[in-house]
Amino acid sequence: MTLRFSTNGEISFNDIIVIRMKKFSCDNTVGKLMRKLRLLGFDTEKCDESFESDRILLTKSRKRWEGYEGESFLVFSDSWREQLSELEKRYAISKEAVPFSRCAECNSLLLRASGEEVKNLVPERVYLSVSNFKICPVCKKVYWSGSHVKRIKKEFERIFGGTGESDC
């Protein structure tokens, strides 16, 4: 698996390429997994009692898993890292991953933004030192490549065995 990371540790802000990816619904038993799937670029929604059956349900609840009419996956591990490994074994999600292309908070696709556009939304030190930003058009959360991105990239590389050398 090769995640789309650049060699210099920066997020690459190429135009978004629309590809058909798996879509997931996560219940409250796998909340951390939902956030990580979003960071990997997967359309992942929190499900309630009425959720879309065109999505793959991810749950630790055997009752919900058995009662779901669409495709579903019963997650066994309590660790989000092991949960991603379970999904990799079942769905080969690393082949479809487009890291850092979705908002981890609200699931919207991120858009490129200039420093001027986010100047009042980020700390001054970030504005002065970072040139590439992404912003969520819905919740206005701003993303940039910092130490937090480097840490999660290393976690994903450990889980999926990637080199982290291609662009995101």
WOTABEL-V789606 format. One line per field, one symbol per residue. phi: phi as a letter, one per 20 degrees, with the letter a starting at -180 (. if undefined). burial: b if it has 16 or more other C-alpha atoms within 10 Angstrom, else e. Layout:
# WOTABEL-V789606
phi->???
burial->???
This chain:
# WOTABEL-V789606
phi->.cfedefenefedfgfdececfdccdeffcfffgfffffenefcdfdcfccfeedefdbdefffffeeeefbceedfeeffffffffffedlfffdfcgmdcffednffedfbegffdgedcfgffgfddddcccefeemfdcbecffffffgffffffemeemdefe
burial->ebbbbeeebbbbbeeeeeeeeeebbbbeebeebbbbbbbbbbbbbbbeeeeeeebbbbbbbeebbeeeeeebbbbeeeebbebbbbbeeeeebbebbbbbbbbbebbbbbbbbebeebeeeeeeeebeeeebbbbbeeeebbbbbeeebeeebeebbebbebbbeebb
